């Protein structure tokens, strides 16, 4: 069981590398915090899997993080944030923050036309979690959604710009574009890397919401509120764990994180606590 | 332990649904055989994972099949055929057939210019398994390879034809096209569904090798050779197991198999034998 004190680390997990966009923002605004990142690269992607399987994976990942000294879990994966957070809360009283609520809140604040678009993986969109969250904040907002299954492989392949990329984006987003939304939630941690191309397809009048920024702010608020913020004046440590070979994680991950990754440890999940 | 008698079933596994193209061909030429298919849909895709992880998954899948009454294992996955077959042979003396050797043999038979192209997932191409196999059959054949990571998500999304699909295929295959090959091995069980578009991009002078057909023939030969062919005059049973929700498997799988899938059972891997 973790100790939940201010010197504990923030545990962050994602199905793979996408969550590094969230870690990057947390590093930026909370540099003194210790961070432990787990990427379940042996079972990525989660977005095509059933709710039940995603929940099982979420609990298994959280169990590993809880075996470390952590004070907070950040679910840096939209799919797990949409369907798996309650399952984690059942096994721990360490606070859990997902990327979904902060993104939804920012969308509600931004929309003037009261028409919001949400894009994400199949699992995230099918869960209707963004719709429910936005509606619960403001009932009269129309929420239009679209699953974009090819975006994750595109980003992982490093295809971020160019004619083919924009043609693929157009195929998925043309209906959303014509629907008159003024706000589009990038409901998958991979999508910020396609931001430039998505903005070009959608036009400048549509504001893109990147939930990584919003989630990092929510983390800072919660730590303050619970008296768990680190009082250290040094930069915190950063530890990286993956469930498959570190090589691919490093190559693609540094693009996501925006800086070099030192050591990456490989572990097996389900994790066996000694 | 399986009994290895003629009334045993043929156990087939793949990381997901791609192997159904192989099952389809086995059903066609060996209709009387009992077939058990396992798709490890909770951990698909394998093509982006490390050799070590693919080997572990291969052994875990084979262990499940061996808990049934099977007389032969067909590895209907190029990635596992490239890196995982030896690991399976270490745990059993039931014969194991992969899709790689039959495809390589057909390519060697077909090429006149002695220039063969091979396309597949990252893991398959990085393993150089096709190159080694083709060279071991005929030393003076040039083998040119290319990993095409976006092809699997394209097929799973049902994008099989059209301008965008051909533009993506061209991006990957233009160098191979200009290299003067006369034979192209589709080194991934998903790729036969893109055959039409790949043929259009490559032109009619290039022969595409679909290893599903070749593998089914190799299975028939081996069963004859070992005296394991079924003497039944009725159609064999077909059983389907998956590790994630059957819904997605059924929707996409019927397109691969070319017929309806009745019951699909969900199991958990690693499988615990009672």
Interface residues (C-beta under 8 A of the other chain):
Chain A: X41 X42 X43 X44 X48 X49 X50 X52 X53 X149 X150 X152 X153 X154 X156 X157 X159 X163 X164 X167 X168 X171 X243 X244 X245 X247 X248
Chain B: X41 X42 X43 X44 X48 X49 X50 X52 X53 X149 X150 X152 X153 X154 X156 X157 X159 X163 X164 X167 X168 X171 X243 X244 X245 X247 X248
